[in-house]
Amino acid sequence: MAQRADSPHTRSQTPRHSRIGGGYLQAPVRIEYRPGLPDSYPTRGEMMRLLEEVVASGARAWWYSCAAKGSYPLFPSRYLPSVPEAEAGLFEWFTDECHRRGIAIMSWEYLATSPLTTREHPDWRMQFLQPVEGAISGRPKRHVEVYGDQNPSPCFNSPYGELLMDYCVEVIEELGFDGIWFDGCFMGPANTWPGGRIGCCCPRCDERYHDETGEHIPALEDWSNPAFRRFLRWRQRFFAEYWRRLCEHVRAHSPTGLIGLNNFNRWPHSTGFGCPLNEVDFDGLSCAEISQQPWQAPLMLGYLRQVSGRYPPELWIHRTPPGPGASGAQMAYFGELCMTFGGFHSEGHSVSPGHNHAGIRETVARLAPRAEFVGGEPMRFAGIVLSSDTKDFAFNGDDEPTWRSVHGMHNLLLDAHWPVEVILDNQLRADHLADFALVILPDVRCLSDERASALERYVSRGGLLVTLGWSGLLDEIGRRRRRGALDDLLGVSRRGDLLQMAPVIAPVGDWAAGLASRVMLRPDTRPAATVETELPLPERWAEDVEVLARGIRPQDDPARDCLEESRAMTARKVGRGRVLFIDRDLGSFYSRTPWRELRELLTAAIRQFVSPPYRVEAPAHVAVTLWRQPEREVIHILSRPQSIRRVIPAPDVNLDDVPPAGDVAVELPWRVRSAWRPISHAPVALTTSPSGSRIETRVDGTHDVIVLRSAAAGR
């Protein structure tokens, strides 16, 4: 195998686009269909047949691959070992044919596997921490295998990490691909979903870890060991830095090359993958898989934009079309869903594009007119904190409780038609928080002193902070604090022995006029999801804490009324801002049962202090998002089925359960000069006044776009 070259890469003569990704980023429909195993070497005839099928489908972006599945390069690479049958010139010819037909062509690859490399250099292989005996009982055997001499996963700290960067430039600049879409972006053994063993603890990684931290990598996956948890945080930072360096290297040698990185932070994928769930801002495409659960899409697109917002993010979904002539309605609706939340989607097919020619063409026809209206600057009002530390450490690696909390709270605000963005752990900084009038901690248990201080400054400078559940009771690696990191801010002087919340919330005060007098919230049947086990509720409060709702418990004696047991909701003024405390994880409840009473309780409590920047009148199942683009604003209107508004396993969207969006009105606090619907050309009623504008329309389908020209300078 050739070693890394210091000489510049030689640009091929293949015609190239001047745009990053060769038009891939602008394509509304992106198709994956690629070579299979190493023994199924593609022929020119087969490749041309597939290309013609893609062209006939109307799609203009395609994942093929210059490596067989499992990372076996099918061309003679100068940097990574190739299959013996590798044909020189094959992919240069192929990408040229794709570009002649207007197809942006990406190469699908695995980031974390290179079996021919590890066979030549066994000392480059990742090494994995050993599980504590009994700690992974119940997992399938394949989740704990380590492959031995067959381990195909090289360590990124080995020479492979640098050679892979040059390999990427070779694929783009010399073979002519427009970019690489990397699957397998994890630091563990391949094909051990979900997460399997944790790497890497090879001598190179241990030396680097010791140089940077003064510690050595622990030998065991022992969640009770703080050293293990510190290593996991370092590992995520290291992997994020590798993603950034990889993209920077490609950009330095290829002005238009595009790297896509599949982020495995999603339910039910465990901490073992090591993917960053913090702002990284790498110069590449932030991607993920939907895992056949479309309800994850709105939140996933939100946090993918925060990990790196250089380009609209992408969600991949696998689908086997039912056959020739089948409808593309499912595919098109998922595309509209992604567009509403600022991204695009891609489809992985287990059959060739020609098998579903009609469905793809239908999808292209539906999505192509919408592509120019995707993305832009979102309206920042509410920020929901999605905490990587809480996901990883609050529940000893069980990520379900955190995903439920955040998904549920995100859905609640979408149902209330409030603009909402995701805030990641390393964005809990004064400069970033200042963009939000409202910050919500949905049971963010793991919080460092530094980030708690940033939240305190945010409140004192005029922000509204809403804390739910046991936020701040653990430090950044999940250790119990003697005193909650936010207790002083909340006005909590003492936490007592009360571990289980009262099941009924009873709001008190004038603010609660028109609300249900009591809201029953039964504790979750799964203890980890609400953790009513060891973390205590507040018992004593500062005198300036205002009670907004009481927790009460029905008595067994029917002659008695309910017994007051706790303060379920409080507010406190601190500096120029306020902090609102709610003693339970409302997001987890809402993820299962999206009750109107619960949504109205929370939004009414918040509206006492801040209100969203615009007002929407629409049914709760309708999502409305507003984006600022150059010279205009764009409003997306999407009708959502119940299967997306709840956190439940659902491999597809039941289109029979998607009602029309119906009547929608949006009131804006600025003057709009014109409003129109460029997709459907349906009527839009616009009323203006000195204080703002009101837009009214009726959407008889599942999705549409309204474009606004505002009177403000520059719009």
JOVENBEL-V928783 format. One record per pair of residues at least 12 apart in sequence whose C-alpha atoms are under 7 Angstrom apart, sorted by the first residue. I is the first residue (numbers start at 1). GAP is how many residues later the second one is. If there is no record, write none. Layout:
I,GAP
I,GAP
This chain:
1,77
1,78
1,79
1,80
2,76
2,77
3,76
4,75
4,159
10,164
11,162
11,163
12,161
12,162
12,163
12,164
14,82
14,162
15,81
15,84
18,238
19,237
20,236
20,237
20,238
21,157
21,158
21,235
21,236
21,237
22,82
22,156
22,234
23,81
24,37
24,80
26,345
27,33
27,34
28,316
28,339
28,340
28,343
29,30
29,32
29,316
29,317
29,335
30,29
30,31
30,32
30,315
30,316
30,317
31,30
31,31
31,32
31,315
31,316
31,317
32,30
32,31
32,32
32,315
32,316
32,317
33,30
33,31
33,315
33,316
33,319
34,29
34,30
34,31
35,30
35,33
35,34
36,32
36,33
37,31
37,32
38,30
38,31
38,34
53,300
53,301
54,299
57,300
57,303
57,304
58,303
58,306
59,305
60,42
60,43
60,44
61,42
61,43
61,44
62,41
62,42
62,43
62,44
63,42
63,43
63,44
63,45
64,41
64,42
64,43
64,44
65,42
65,43
65,44
66,41
67,42
70,40
70,43
71,38
71,39
71,42
71,43
72,42
72,44
74,12
75,12
75,13
76,12
79,84
79,87
79,88
80,37
80,87
81,35
81,36
91,84
92,83
92,84
95,81
95,82
104,74
105,72
105,73
106,71
106,72
106,73
106,74
106,75
107,70
107,72
107,73
107,74
108,72
108,73
108,74
109,71
109,72
109,73
109,74
110,72
110,73
110,74
111,71
111,72
111,73
111,74
112,41
112,42
112,72
112,73
112,74
112,75
113,39
113,40
113,41
113,77
114,38
114,39
114,40
115,37
115,38
118,34
118,36
124,30
124,31
124,34
125,26
125,28
125,29
125,30
126,27
126,28
126,29
126,73
126,74
126,76
127,72
127,73
127,74
127,75
128,69
128,70
128,71
128,72
128,73
129,68
129,69
129,70
129,72
129,90
129,91
129,92
130,89
130,90
130,91
131,89
131,90
132,88
132,89
132,90
142,50
143,49
143,50
143,53
144,52
144,53
146,43
153,36
153,37
155,45
157,47
157,48
158,46
165,81
165,84
165,85
168,82
169,81
169,84
169,85
172,85
173,81
178,79
178,80
179,78
179,79
179,80
180,78
180,79
180,80
181,78
181,79
181,80
182,78
182,79
182,80
183,78
183,79
185,76
185,77
185,78
186,87
186,88
186,89
187,12
187,13
187,86
187,87
188,84
188,85
194,75
194,76
195,74
195,75
195,76
195,77
195,78
196,76
197,75
198,74
201,16
217,14
223,173
229,248
230,247
235,39
236,38
236,39
236,40
239,36
240,36
240,40
243,39
244,38
244,39
247,12
247,35
247,36
247,37
248,35
258,26
259,25
259,26
260,24
260,25
260,26
260,27
261,24
261,25
261,26
262,25
262,26
263,12
263,24
263,25
264,24
265,12
267,133
267,136
268,132
270,127
270,128
270,129
271,121
271,126
277,30
277,111
278,29
278,146
278,147
278,148
279,27
279,28
279,29
279,145
279,147
279,148
280,27
280,28
281,26
281,27
281,28
282,26
283,27
284,26
285,26
285,28
286,18
286,22
286,27
286,28
287,17
287,26
287,27
287,28
288,26
288,27
288,28
289,26
289,27
289,28
290,25
290,26
290,27
291,26
292,25
292,26
292,359
292,360
293,356
293,357
293,358
293,359
294,350
294,357
294,358
294,359
295,348
295,349
295,350
295,352
297,41
298,43
299,108
299,111
301,12
301,40
301,41
301,42
302,119
302,120
303,119
312,30
312,31
312,32
312,63
313,30
313,31
314,29
314,30
314,31
314,32
315,29
315,30
315,31
316,29
316,30
316,31
317,29
317,30
317,31
318,29
318,30
318,31
319,28
319,29
319,30
320,29
320,30
320,31
321,35
323,32
323,33
324,31
324,32
324,33
324,34
325,31
325,33
325,34
326,30
326,32
326,33
327,32
328,31
328,32
328,34
328,35
330,323
331,32
332,31
332,34
332,35
335,32
336,367
337,301
339,35
340,285
340,296
340,298
342,32
342,33
343,31
343,32
369,310
373,261
375,252
376,251
376,252
376,253
377,250
377,251
377,252
378,248
378,249
378,250
379,40
379,247
379,248
380,39
380,40
380,41
380,55
380,56
381,38
381,39
381,55
381,56
381,57
381,231
382,37
382,38
382,39
382,54
382,55
382,56
382,57
383,37
383,38
383,39
383,40
383,53
383,55
383,56
383,57
384,37
384,38
384,39
384,55
384,56
384,57
385,37
385,38
385,39
385,55
385,56
385,57
386,20
386,36
386,37
386,38
387,37
387,38
387,57
388,37
389,57
389,87
389,88
390,12
390,54
390,55
390,56
393,84
393,85
394,51
394,52
394,84
395,133
401,127
401,128
404,183
404,184
404,187
405,37
405,38
405,180
405,182
405,183
406,36
406,181
407,184
408,179
408,180
408,182
408,183
409,33
409,178
409,181
411,234
412,178
412,187
414,209
415,205
415,206
415,208
416,204
417,199
417,206
417,207
418,194
419,206
428,23
428,26
429,22
429,25
430,24
430,28
433,25
434,24
437,26
437,27
438,25
438,26
438,27
439,25
439,26
439,27
440,25
440,26
440,27
441,25
441,26
441,27
441,30
442,25
442,26
442,143
442,145
443,25
443,26
443,27
443,28
443,142
444,27
444,28
445,25
445,26
445,27
445,28
445,29
446,26
446,27
446,28
446,29
446,30
446,31
446,32
447,25
447,27
447,28
447,29
448,27
448,28
449,36
452,33
452,34
456,33
459,115
459,118
459,119
459,120
460,114
460,115
460,116
460,117
461,114
461,115
461,116
462,114
462,115
463,114
463,115
464,113
464,114
464,115
465,113
465,114
465,115
466,113
466,114
466,115
467,113
467,114
467,115
468,113
468,114
468,115
468,116
468,117
469,113
469,114
469,115
469,116
472,12
472,13
472,14
473,12
490,82
490,89
490,91
491,50
491,51
491,54
492,46
492,48
492,49
492,50
493,47
493,48
493,49
494,44
494,45
494,46
495,41
495,42
495,43
495,44
495,45
496,40
496,41
496,42
496,43
497,39
498,38
498,39
499,33
499,34
499,35
499,36
499,37
499,38
500,32
502,49
502,50
502,51
502,63
503,17
503,18
503,19
503,20
503,48
503,49
503,50
504,14
504,15
504,16
504,17
504,47
504,48
504,49
505,13
505,14
505,15
505,44
505,45
505,46
505,47
505,63
506,12
506,13
506,43
506,44
506,45
507,41
507,42
507,43
508,40
508,41
509,39
515,86
516,81
519,78
530,55
544,28
545,25
545,26
545,27
546,24
546,25
546,26
547,20
547,22
547,23
547,24
548,21
548,22
548,23
549,18
549,19
549,20
549,21
550,14
550,16
550,17
550,18
550,19
551,13
551,14
551,15
551,16
551,17
552,12
552,13
553,12
568,14
568,15
569,12
569,13
569,14
570,12
591,55
591,56
592,54
592,55
614,53
614,54
614,55
615,51
615,52
615,53
616,49
616,50
616,51
617,47
617,48
617,49
618,45
618,46
618,47
621,18
621,19
621,20
622,15
622,16
622,17
622,18
622,39
623,14
623,15
623,16
624,12
624,13
624,14
625,12
631,83
631,84
632,75
632,76
632,77
632,78
632,83
633,74
633,75
633,76
634,71
634,72
634,73
634,74
635,70
635,71
635,72
636,68
636,69
636,70
637,66
637,67
637,68
638,23
638,64
638,65
638,66
639,19
639,20
639,21
639,22
639,63
639,64
640,18
641,16
641,17
660,39
660,40
660,41
660,42
661,38
661,39
661,40
661,41
662,36
662,37
662,38
663,34
663,35
663,36
664,32
664,33
664,34
665,29
665,30
665,31
665,32
666,28
666,29
666,30
667,26
667,27
667,28
668,24
668,25
668,26
669,22
669,23
669,24
670,21
670,22
670,23
671,17
671,21
671,22
671,39
671,40
672,16
672,21
672,36
672,37
672,38
672,39
673,36
673,37
673,38
674,34
674,35
675,31
675,32
675,33
675,34
676,30
676,31
676,32
677,28
677,29
677,30
679,25
679,26
683,14
684,12
684,13
685,12
